[in-house]
Amino acid sequence: MTDERIKGPASYFPSIEKTYGRPVAEWKSLVRQHYPAKHMELVAMLKTEHGLGHGHANAIVAHTLAEDKA
């Protein structure tokens, strides 16, 4: 069994859930509700309307956009 670490934006998810008390799926849903906004507009929305820090907001947006692009 390998001990692989989660990398990229998903590595922030445990901290996001612990800090803000909401599952990442809820944050992703919120981001999707604001489509077709641009990346930084979505980050700004999470920061100003929901009080997320820049790194956490950026991780959620980046991961959500990457999922939806695939």
C-alpha positions as CSV (number, residue, x, y, z in Angstrom):
1,M,0.0,0.0,0.0
2,T,1.4,3.4,-1.0
3,D,1.0,6.5,1.1
4,E,0.0,8.9,-1.7
5,R,-0.6,12.5,-0.7
6,I,-3.3,14.5,-2.2
7,K,-1.9,17.3,-4.4
8,G,-3.2,20.4,-6.0
9,P,-6.4,22.3,-5.1
10,A,-8.0,19.2,-3.4
11,S,-5.2,19.3,-0.8
12,Y,-7.0,22.3,0.7
13,F,-10.4,20.5,1.0
14,P,-10.0,19.1,4.6
15,S,-9.0,22.5,5.9
16,I,-11.8,24.2,4.0
17,E,-14.4,21.9,5.5
18,K,-13.0,22.2,9.0
19,T,-12.6,26.0,8.8
20,Y,-16.0,26.9,7.3
21,G,-18.1,24.0,8.4
22,R,-19.6,23.2,5.0
23,P,-18.7,20.3,2.7
24,V,-16.7,21.1,-0.4
25,A,-19.6,19.9,-2.5
26,E,-21.7,22.8,-1.3
27,W,-19.0,25.3,-2.2
28,K,-18.7,23.8,-5.6
29,S,-22.5,24.0,-6.1
30,L,-22.3,27.7,-5.1
31,V,-19.6,28.3,-7.7
32,R,-21.6,26.6,-10.4
33,Q,-24.6,28.8,-9.6
34,H,-22.5,31.8,-10.6
35,Y,-21.5,30.5,-14.0
36,P,-20.5,31.8,-16.5
37,A,-18.3,34.1,-14.4
38,K,-14.6,34.1,-14.8
39,H,-12.2,32.4,-12.4
40,M,-11.2,35.5,-10.4
41,E,-14.8,36.8,-10.3
42,L,-15.8,33.5,-8.7
43,V,-12.9,33.7,-6.2
44,A,-13.9,37.3,-5.3
45,M,-17.5,36.2,-4.8
46,L,-16.4,33.5,-2.3
47,K,-14.2,35.9,-0.5
48,T,-16.6,38.9,-0.2
49,E,-19.9,37.1,0.1
50,H,-18.8,34.1,2.2
51,G,-15.6,35.1,4.0
52,L,-13.3,32.5,2.5
53,G,-9.6,33.2,2.4
54,H,-8.0,33.7,-1.0
55,G,-6.2,30.3,-1.1
56,H,-9.3,28.4,-0.1
57,A,-11.5,30.3,-2.5
58,N,-9.0,29.8,-5.3
59,A,-8.7,26.1,-4.6
60,I,-12.5,25.5,-4.8
61,V,-12.8,27.5,-8.0
62,A,-9.8,25.9,-9.7
63,H,-11.0,22.4,-8.9
64,T,-14.6,23.1,-9.9
65,L,-13.6,24.6,-13.2
66,A,-11.3,21.8,-13.9
67,E,-14.0,19.2,-13.2
68,D,-16.5,20.9,-15.4
69,K,-14.0,21.4,-18.3
70,A,-13.3,17.6,-18.4
